[in-house]
Amino acid sequence: EEKLHLNGLNKVDIHFHKPSHQSVSSGDGQNTMKQQPIPGIGKVIAIASGKGGVGKSTVAVNVAATLSKEYRVGLLDLDIYGPSLPMLVGINTQPQMTEDKKIIPLEKYNMRLMSFGFINAQNAPTIWRGPMVSRMTQQFFEDVEWGNLDYLILDLPPGTGDIQLTIVQKLALTGAVIVTTPQNLALLDVKKGADMFNKVNTPIVGIIENMTHFMCPHCNEITKIFPGEGGVEESSRLNVPLLGRIYLSPEITESTENGIPYVLKYEDSPITNEYSKIALQINEISGSSILDTV
């Protein structure tokens, strides 16, 4: 008290406030990182896979396209080394900039779209070290004029390395969806992906099993491509929903090659109905109502 009076003060009031962002640990008790929200965006859903080759990007664009039938949706391709969104939506155009140097997302199929592939339009090989890729990734969050969205779908790079961990540590995610195939070999990779999200306290919305089987377009005979029931087993082990099972179809390849999301070209197919169920569950599990971002 004597020190307060010497400085002309009678009393000091200390108030504690809960921060508006989440702070997460790296899992080893070291420094925490702040997960920042993106202004104007209601829900941020990450589509991830523990390994490449499971059709994650195709799933991501079709989930986003399904949601875009009812909501304001953005789709961000975060695979710097191998961006696939330009091919999946049939765009080979560079985005424009605002006066304050913000990137304006491209728009097609009622979605706002951004990918490093739009910027690197010449498809030159990207030979960058991790820190540079992390900085580029962060620019997509901070320097893109997304506007007001109900959903921003993130197509994460495959795997669970430093770049992926940086993304989920720095951005406040509503939840994550993990894409896998039925084969038992994929179970280990799903576990790695789940561990990554658990480490940063990001809830797992559910699992999508892709390439469940092949259905003959002529006789509808079903042929198993991979042994095992990977999606079913992992959803049970992780105690999360199996959101859906997508089978292989020649039309998926055809629509992908033509840059049209499958669910928009084949609106009455069983696969499109499955994506509708997936989108409905994502919306319900991630929150019963869309946040008002306007």
C-alpha positions in Angstrom: 0.0 0.0 0.0 2.9 2.4 0.8 4.2 1.9 -2.8 0.8 2.7 -4.2 0.5 5.9 -2.2 4.0 6.9 -3.3 2.9 6.6 -6.9 -0.3 8.6 -6.3 -2.5 5.5 -6.4 -5.2 4.5 -3.9 -6.0 1.0 -5.2 -5.5 -1.3 -8.2 -8.3 -3.5 -9.7 -7.3 -6.6 -11.6 -9.8 -8.1 -14.0 -9.4 -11.5 -15.8 -11.1 -12.1 -19.2 -11.4 -15.3 -21.1 -9.6 -15.0 -24.5 -11.7 -15.2 -27.6 -9.3 -17.7 -29.2 -8.3 -21.2 -28.3 -4.9 -21.9 -27.0 -3.6 -25.4 -27.7 -0.6 -27.3 -26.6 1.8 -29.1 -28.9 1.2 -32.2 -26.8 4.6 -32.1 -25.1 3.9 -29.4 -22.6 5.9 -26.8 -24.5 4.7 -23.4 -25.7 1.1 -23.1 -26.8 -0.1 -21.7 -30.1 -3.2 -19.5 -30.6 -5.8 -20.9 -32.9 -7.2 -17.9 -34.7 -10.7 -17.7 -36.3 -11.3 -16.3 -39.8 -13.5 -13.3 -39.6 -16.9 -13.7 -41.4 -16.8 -17.5 -41.5 -19.2 -19.6 -39.6 -17.7 -23.1 -39.7 -14.3 -24.3 -40.8 -14.2 -28.0 -41.6 -10.9 -29.8 -42.5 -11.0 -32.8 -44.9 -8.0 -34.9 -44.1 -6.3 -38.2 -44.8 -3.4 -40.0 -43.2 -2.0 -40.9 -46.6 -2.3 -40.0 -50.3 -4.3 -41.9 -52.9 -7.6 -42.3 -51.0 -9.5 -39.7 -53.1 -9.6 -37.1 -50.4 -9.7 -34.1 -52.8 -12.5 -35.6 -54.8 -14.4 -36.2 -51.6 -13.7 -32.6 -50.5 -15.0 -30.9 -53.6 -18.1 -33.0 -53.7 -18.8 -32.4 -50.0 -18.3 -28.7 -50.6 -20.5 -28.7 -53.7 -23.3 -30.5 -51.8 -23.2 -28.0 -49.0 -23.2 -25.1 -51.5 -26.8 -26.1 -52.6 -28.0 -24.6 -49.3 -25.2 -22.6 -47.8 -22.5 -20.1 -48.6 -19.4 -22.2 -49.1 -15.7 -21.7 -49.7 -13.3 -24.4 -50.7 -9.6 -24.0 -49.9 -7.0 -26.4 -51.4 -4.1 -26.4 -49.1 -1.9 -28.9 -50.9 1.0 -26.6 -52.0 3.1 -29.4 -53.6 0.2 -31.0 -55.5 -2.8 -28.8 -55.8 -5.7 -30.6 -57.5 -8.6 -28.1 -57.2 -7.9 -26.4 -60.6 -8.5 -29.7 -62.4 -11.5 -30.7 -60.2 -13.4 -27.5 -61.0 -12.0 -26.8 -64.5 -10.4 -23.5 -63.7 -7.0 -22.3 -65.0 -7.3 -18.6 -64.1 -5.3 -16.4 -61.8 -7.2 -14.6 -59.0 -7.4 -10.8 -58.9 -6.3 -8.6 -56.0 -8.3 -5.9 -54.0 -6.9 -2.4 -53.5 -5.6 -3.4 -50.1 -3.7 -6.4 -51.6 -6.2 -9.1 -50.6 -6.6 -12.1 -52.9 -10.2 -12.4 -54.4 -11.3 -16.1 -54.5 -12.4 -17.4 -57.8 -16.1 -18.4 -58.0 -17.7 -21.4 -59.8 -20.5 -23.8 -59.0 -21.8 -21.4 -56.3 -18.5 -21.8 -54.3 -15.6 -19.4 -53.6 -12.4 -21.3 -54.5 -8.8 -20.8 -53.7 -5.7 -23.0 -54.5 -2.0 -22.5 -55.0 -2.7 -24.0 -58.4 -4.6 -20.9 -59.4 -1.6 -18.7 -58.5 1.0 -21.1 -60.0 -0.9 -21.3 -63.2 2.1 -22.5 -65.2 2.2 -25.7 -63.0 5.9 -25.1 -62.3 7.3 -27.5 -59.8 7.1 -26.2 -56.2 10.4 -26.8 -54.5 10.0 -25.1 -51.1 11.1 -25.9 -47.6 8.6 -26.3 -44.8 8.8 -22.8 -43.4 8.1 -21.2 -46.8 5.1 -23.5 -47.3 3.8 -22.7 -43.9 4.0 -19.0 -44.6 2.2 -19.5 -47.9 -0.5 -21.5 -46.2 -1.0 -18.8 -43.6 -1.5 -16.3 -46.4 -4.5 -18.2 -47.6 -6.1 -17.6 -44.2 -5.1 -14.0 -43.7 -4.8 -12.5 -47.1 -7.8 -13.9 -49.0 -11.0 -11.9 -49.1 -13.4 -14.7 -48.3 -16.3 -12.5 -47.3 -19.1 -14.0 -45.3 -19.4 -17.8 -45.5 -21.4 -20.4 -43.7 -18.7 -23.0 -44.4 -15.1 -23.0 -45.4 -14.0 -26.5 -46.4 -10.2 -27.1 -46.1 -8.7 -29.8 -48.3 -5.6 -30.6 -46.3 -2.4 -32.1 -47.7 -2.2 -35.8 -47.2 -0.3 -37.1 -44.2 0.4 -35.8 -40.7 3.7 -33.9 -41.0 4.8 -30.5 -39.7 2.9 -28.5 -42.4 -0.4 -30.2 -41.5 0.2 -29.8 -37.8 1.0 -26.1 -38.3 -2.3 -25.6 -40.1 -4.4 -27.2 -37.4 -2.5 -25.4 -34.7 -2.9 -21.9 -36.1 -6.5 -22.1 -37.3 -9.5 -22.5 -35.1 -11.3 -25.5 -36.8 -14.9 -26.4 -36.1 -14.1 -30.0 -36.8 -12.3 -32.5 -39.0 -13.5 -35.3 -41.4 -11.1 -38.1 -42.1 -11.2 -39.9 -45.5 -9.9 -43.5 -45.7 -10.3 -46.6 -47.8 -11.6 -50.0 -46.6 -8.2 -51.7 -46.6 -6.8 -52.6 -43.2 -3.5 -51.0 -44.2 -5.2 -47.6 -44.0 -6.2 -48.0 -40.4 -2.7 -47.0 -39.1 -2.9 -43.8 -41.2 -6.4 -42.9 -39.9 -5.0 -43.3 -36.3 -2.2 -40.9 -37.1 -4.6 -38.4 -38.5 -6.9 -38.7 -35.5 -4.0 -38.3 -33.1 -3.0 -35.1 -34.8 -6.4 -33.5 -34.4 -6.7 -34.8 -30.8 -3.4 -33.2 -30.0 -4.8 -29.7 -30.9 -8.3 -30.4 -29.4 -10.0 -30.4 -32.8 -13.2 -32.6 -32.7 -13.4 -35.3 -35.3 -16.8 -35.0 -37.1 -16.6 -38.4 -38.6 -15.0 -40.8 -41.1 -15.8 -41.1 -44.8 -14.9 -44.5 -46.4 -14.0 -43.9 -50.1 -13.7 -46.6 -52.8 -15.8 -49.0 -50.7 -16.4 -51.2 -53.8 -16.8 -51.0 -57.5 -20.3 -51.2 -59.0 -20.6 -52.3 -62.6 -22.5 -49.6 -64.6 -24.2 -52.3 -66.8 -25.3 -55.0 -64.4 -24.8 -53.3 -61.0 -22.7 -56.2 -59.8 -20.6 -55.2 -56.8 -16.9 -56.1 -56.6 -14.7 -55.5 -53.6 -11.5 -53.6 -54.5 -9.9 -53.6 -51.1 -10.1 -56.2 -48.3 -11.2 -55.2 -44.9 -13.8 -52.8 -43.4 -11.4 -50.0 -42.6 -14.0 -47.2 -42.3 -16.4 -49.2 -40.2 -13.7 -50.5 -37.8 -12.0 -47.1 -37.3 -15.3 -45.2 -36.7 -16.1 -47.8 -34.0 -12.6 -47.6 -32.5 -12.5 -43.8 -32.4 -16.2 -43.6 -31.4 -17.1 -41.2 -34.2 -19.7 -41.6 -36.9 -19.1 -43.3 -40.2 -20.6 -40.5 -42.2 -20.8 -42.4 -45.5 -19.4 -45.0 -47.9 -18.6 -43.9 -51.4 -18.2 -46.6 -54.1 -16.1 -46.4 -57.2 -17.9 -45.5 -60.4 -16.6 -44.6 -63.9 -18.8 -41.5 -63.8 -16.7 -40.1 -60.9 -13.6 -40.3 -63.0 -15.4 -38.8 -66.0 -16.7 -35.9 -64.1 -13.4 -35.3 -62.5 -11.6 -35.2 -65.8 -14.2 -32.7 -67.1 -13.8 -30.4 -64.1 -17.4 -30.9 -62.8 -18.2 -32.0 -59.3 -19.9 -35.4 -59.5 -22.8 -34.4 -57.3 -23.7 -31.5 -59.7 -23.7 -33.6 -62.8 -25.4 -36.7 -61.5 -27.9 -35.3 -59.1 -30.1 -38.3 -58.8 -27.5 -41.0 -58.4 -27.0 -43.2 -55.2 -23.5 -41.6 -54.8 -25.0 -38.1 -54.8 -27.6 -39.2 -52.2 -24.8 -40.6 -50.1 -23.0 -37.2 -50.3 -26.3 -35.5 -49.3 -26.4 -37.7 -46.1 -22.8 -36.9 -45.4 -23.4 -33.1 -45.7 -26.5 -33.3 -43.5 -24.5 -35.1 -40.8 -21.6 -32.7 -41.0 -24.1 -29.8 -40.5 -25.8 -31.5 -37.6 -22.7 -32.7 -35.8 -20.8 -29.4 -36.2 -23.7 -27.4 -34.8 -27.5 -27.4 -35.2 -27.6 -24.0 -36.7 -25.3 -21.9 -39.0 -23.5 -19.0 -37.2 -24.7 -15.6 -38.2 -21.6 -14.1 -39.9 -23.2 -11.2 -41.6 
